[in-house]
Amino acid sequence: MASNSAKRNIEDNGSDDQEIKKQRRPVRVWMDGCFDMVHFGHANALRQGKQMGDTLTVGVHSDAEIAKHKGPPVYNEEERYKMVRAIKWVDEVVEAAPYCTTLETLDKYDCDYCVHGDDITLTSDGKDTYHVVKSAQRYQECKRTQGVSTTDLVGRMLLVTKSHFVLDDESAPADKEAVKEIGQDRTTKSPWTGTSQFLATTQKIIQFSEGKEPKPGDRIVYVAGAFDLFHIGHVEFLEEASKQGDFLIVGIHTDPVVNRYKGSNYPIMNLHERVLSVLANKNVSEVVIGAPYAVTEELMDHFKVDIVCHGQTPIMPDEDSSDPYAEPKKRGKFVLLDSKSVLTTSMIVERIITHRLEYETRNRKKQAKEVGYLKNKETANSA
């Protein structure tokens, strides 16, 4: 099995690295997790994991395993399996992977070592789920993406409910404290359950973007939308849209534009977060950051768009009451697609609101386990 020396540098070393790669056998990397509400933080971990080897196998835990060790997942297992398969750095998905990673699992799938982020994952009894592979020196770490987590997204969604819109602290102290415990809270005692603000950089966008251009003769497909809380409905729509041509361009609307047609506290994820979520999808070739709501003549000519697609969601008129798809319709280049998926961002928010108390309890328990683990580790180190 590969030792630490077999680990490839995360940075591209150019032609020398490619030559070495040809001369040795492929390094197979294993990563696993819940991948609940799959977001760009998960995708970034998988990107790093793939760069540590040649092929990436990803184990996704079942609903039953997650409920036992962590609490109820937001997405069901079939949704999570499909979401992970749609990430462009993933070569293979293992369904219902065990919650605790074992040497037997690595050997079964012919993987050299396991990669995980530099946070901690604990079992229901507070044990490190990777302690076996760590002891066997078949474990590597990648950097956790600061500023995003499933925990944080749940907190953001709870703030969408009208009962949380009150600004007066004294009028709803219980609600405010509950959301703080679930969401983006810098006062939390656990460094993993609370998250810091995500800061987008050009480097991160470059890492997610393949930088490829359409080839001569390619049929260019354009779609646009919010793509908020990137979910299975988005995945299936983009998969369907990609079948309409050879090069899929996705326009991402700005936060104010999304708020105009979605209302409430939408979007839940900001523009840069939504851009990274879409860029991680294997069917997407390019993204337009802050795309205009109306698909204009200039946009279609600039990108040489052959077909513009929209899903089954209602089309809201532009601010001047005009049809945002008037230009592609005039050119005979507009088509409505039916991906057969009924899931929407609003439905995900409803899942959270309906099971709010369960998620609050889940995350309090998660934080308590992490704090207990840290205390025990500090005690052992000082002994």
Sequence and secondary structure as in RCSB ss.txt:
>XXXX:A:sequence
MASNSAKRNIEDNGSDDQEIKKQRRPVRVWMDGCFDMVHFGHANALRQGKQMGDTLTVGVHSDAEIAKHKGPPVY
NEEERYKMVRAIKWVDEVVEAAPYCTTLETLDKYDCDYCVHGDDITLTSDGKDTYHVVKSAQRYQECKRTQGVST
TDLVGRMLLVTKSHFVLDDESAPADKEAVKEIGQDRTTKSPWTGTSQFLATTQKIIQFSEGKEPKPGDRIVYVAG
AFDLFHIGHVEFLEEASKQGDFLIVGIHTDPVVNRYKGSNYPIMNLHERVLSVLANKNVSEVVIGAPYAVTEELM
DHFKVDIVCHGQTPIMPDEDSSDPYAEPKKRGKFVLLDSKSVLTTSMIVERIITHRLEYETRNRKKQAKEVGYLK
NKETANSA
>XXXX:A:secstr
   GGG   SS  THHHHHHHHHS   EEEEEE  TT  HHHHHHHHHHHHTSSEEEEEE  HHHHHHHT   SS
 HHHHHHHHHTBTT  EEEET  SS  HHHHHHTT SEEEEESS  B TTS BTTHHHHHTT EEEE   TT  H
HHHHHHHHTTSGGG    GGGSHHHHHHHHHHSS TT SSTTTS       HHHHHHH       TT  EEEEEE
  TT  HHHHHHHHHHHTTSSEEEEEE  HHHHHHHH TT  SS HHHHHHHHHTBTT  EEEET  SS  HHHH
HHHT SEEEE SS     TTS  TTHHHHHTT EEE   S    HHHHHHHHHHTHHHHHHHHHHHHHHHHHHHH
HHHHHHH 
